[in-house]
Amino acid sequence: MSQINVALIGYAFMGRAHSNAYRQVSVFFTPALTPRMKVLCGRNRAKVEHAARQYGWDEASIDWRDVIARPDIQLIDISTSGDSHAEIAIAAAEAGKAVICEKPLARSLAEAERMLAAVRTARVTNMVCHNYRRAPAVMLAHQLIGEGVLGQIRHFRGTYLQDWLVDPSAPRSWRLDRAKAGAGTLGDIGSHVIDLARFLVGEITDVTGALDTFIRERPLPDDASTKAPVTVDDAAAAVVRFANGALGTIEATRYATGRKNHNRFEINGSLGSVAFNLERMNELELYLASDPAAVRGFRTILVTDPAHPYIKAWWPPGHTIGWEHTFTHTVYDLLEAMATGTPASPSFEDGVATQRVMDAIERAAAARNWVTL
């Protein structure tokens, strides 16, 4: 098998998840391209060198520009804060590198469109890391919808609920700074709901919404005695219409007390329904109106059979997989796209489409009306 050298830019939470995916993908799958974990890049030399040793990277660097310029690097993985996505991705594309970027793609629709233009011009493989598409249960839901099992789709109900900001003394991280993040809850976790809605139901055509910030100031991470303003939304809610006529709701918050990572959707069609919750990610709920009346109701499918998407690479039926596996599946599909020259999915084009929905929700919330995309 051919080998490609990967450079990962960013070594914190997402950098750790991505590193694990590169380590595991060739152990459990047989990708046409084998990734070599060549360079881990970050701003703090001591920390990035420690992370490189811990995660299994060959080298560490503190200059992403030098890394992108290296002729021995074929894939650039961007796992940094949102304020650097556009600059790094555009530079990577111009250097002819394949690029995968964490979500949301950019801080704004304009930035995302510039990134898309760059990868199109360079004709390089590109992907945005909406890893929840790669949960086997989500892929099974996508398959059932595509086969018409649910009939005409009429409703999408998506929520992503967390509670890690409930405490007012929680520090003001970069995720709460619009200059770095671009958006708050809407971009951080709401973008996942929007991507799943588009993936499962179709394109969104009209939106209305509301945003709110509950705690306006928070202590700085390195100086708890000093507070700084929170410049992003804490919670987002939207009503959306789809091109196929379906009606949807999207909600995201980091203030849902008791909810840790509650990413759930329910889709209702004329012939049946499906429901999924990331906190029970190996299960898909399915309702079929065609079932006999005496036994009609939601059934729970344990999505761990070799017939289910991705599962045959892992364990025997009933041996569940976890959150980290969605990143391994994402990397596998990216490597296959690079090997075959076929478009990766979700691509930067998908990232722009999701960004366009977020932009419309922000505009609708500000104007308190409907916005057509």
Stockholm file with secondary structure:
# STOCKHOLM 1.0

chainA/1-373         MSQINVALIGYAFMGRAHSNAYRQVSVFFTPALTPRMKVLCGRNRAKVEHAARQYGWDEASIDWRDVIARPDIQLIDISTSGDSHAEIAIAAAEAGKAVICEKPLARSLAEAERMLAAVRTARVTNMVCHNYRRAPAVMLAHQLIGEGVLGQIRHFRGTYLQDWLVDPSAPRSWRLDRAKAGAGTLGDIGSHVIDLARFLVGEITDVTGALDTFIRERPLPDDASTKAPVTVDDAAAAVVRFANGALGTIEATRYATGRKNHNRFEINGSLGSVAFNLERMNELELYLASDPAAVRGFRTILVTDPAHPYIKAWWPPGHTIGWEHTFTHTVYDLLEAMATGTPASPSFEDGVATQRVMDAIERAAAARNWVTL
#=GR chainA/1-373 SS CEEEEEEEECCSHHHHHHHHHHHHHHHHSCCSEEEEEEEEECSCHHHHHHHHHHHTCSEEESCHHHHHHCTTCCEEEECSCGGGHHHHHHHHHHTTCEEEEESSSCSSHHHHHHHHHHHHHHTCCEEEECGGGGSHHHHHHHHHHHTTTTCSEEEEEEEEECCTTCSTTSCCCGGGCHHHHSSSHHHHTHHHHHHHHHHHTCCEEEEEEEEECSCCEEEETTEEEEEEECCSCSEEEEEEEETTSCEEEEEEESCCTTCSSEEEEEEEESSEEEEEEGGGTTEEEEEETTSCGGGCSCEEEECCSTTSTTGGGSCSTTCCCCTTHHHHHHHHHHHHHHHHTCCCSSCHHHHHHHHHHHHHHHHHHHHTSCEEC
#=GC SS_cons         CEEEEEEEECCSHHHHHHHHHHHHHHHHSCCSEEEEEEEEECSCHHHHHHHHHHHTCSEEESCHHHHHHCTTCCEEEECSCGGGHHHHHHHHHHTTCEEEEESSSCSSHHHHHHHHHHHHHHTCCEEEECGGGGSHHHHHHHHHHHTTTTCSEEEEEEEEECCTTCSTTSCCCGGGCHHHHSSSHHHHTHHHHHHHHHHHTCCEEEEEEEEECSCCEEEETTEEEEEEECCSCSEEEEEEEETTSCEEEEEEESCCTTCSSEEEEEEEESSEEEEEEGGGTTEEEEEETTSCGGGCSCEEEECCSTTSTTGGGSCSTTCCCCTTHHHHHHHHHHHHHHHHTCCCSSCHHHHHHHHHHHHHHHHHHHHTSCEEC
//
